[in-house]
Amino acid sequence: MLTTDGPALAVTDKASGHSVRLTPERLYHYRYDLKKGDEPHSVQGLAALDADGLVLLDLPGDWHPPHLERFAQRAGIPLVDARDQPSGQVRTVLAGRAPGWQRIRGLSRPFLTKWRRTVAICAGVVGMGVMAYLASLGMWAAWRGVASIGRIILDIVEAKWLVVAFSPALLVIRPVIARIHRWRVRQGSILGPPSGPYLVGKHSGKLQIIQGNEVVANLRLGEVPGRVFSLFLYRYDDLTGLFILDRTGRALHHLPGPWPPDDVDRFAKRHGLFLAAHRVSREEYLALVRNTKEAIP
């Protein structure tokens, strides 16, 4: 819930009861596209920006433009409509976080959140039993039909975490994939968590950035401008993140968030990349954020 008292905003997450009060310089109504499977996936939301354009608060979700315009006008806060701006530009703005940055999704917490993992495992075991039973009766086509319908229903009710009930092989595949991923991180061939974003070095002289199951960036390694030459692990106030730089020091990609220094060091050494890690001033941080070519918020 978003309310205003003059130029001050109060945001309350009804799901958790957590509330935030802040005085932004302007509001940023955004939309950007991400590839999801074979179709683009649109991400929408509202961000509160400070005087330097850094994000104080990110509120993902569908905000009705007329209502938002009236709200901003009543509060006396300028509203920037960035829904038609290039997706890359919007992502770089959202990745520039201010100290104390927060993201509030405002989604209600499912009753079974605490037991989600246990319920998912039980559902997977039941699904495996049903699949085996139908297969033993020669009704494999029936199982495929049930599984397809089940996955569609889970998409509608936003309970994708129960997909293991209709794809029970995930009970075995997911832990194995996660273990292999962690092993590759220790070897320095991958950098980042399995859920992404994570970096993968290729023998073809490319560096890929992967989010979920999708390759969101294909960058070439090299010493010429515009190619990946070094990694910069930064800390600014309470913020941390990773910049991918070319030989001239230009930021090609910004990946805010925690990146274990030892993992970054192993990855950089394995792929012949220079690595720098230090605390930056606000001026240095702003220069990097504003000149970044791409980002993942």
Secondary structure as UniProt FT lines:
FT   STRAND          2..5
FT   TURN            6..7
FT   STRAND          8..12
FT   TURN            14..16
FT   STRAND          19..22
FT   STRAND          26..36
FT   TURN            37..38
FT   STRAND          39..49
FT   TURN            51..52
FT   STRAND          55..60
FT   HELIX           65..75
FT   STRAND          79..82
FT   TURN            83..84
FT   HELIX           87..95
FT   STRAND          97..103
FT   TURN            111..112
FT   HELIX           113..115
FT   HELIX           116..136
FT   TURN            137..138
FT   HELIX           140..156
FT   TURN            157..158
FT   HELIX           160..165
FT   TURN            168..169
FT   HELIX           170..187
FT   STRAND          190..191
FT   TURN            194..195
FT   STRAND          198..201
FT   TURN            203..204
FT   STRAND          206..211
FT   TURN            212..213
FT   STRAND          214..221
FT   TURN            225..226
FT   STRAND          230..236
FT   TURN            237..238
FT   STRAND          239..245
FT   TURN            247..248
FT   STRAND          251..256
FT   HELIX           261..270
FT   TURN            271..272
FT   STRAND          274..279
FT   HELIX           282..290
//
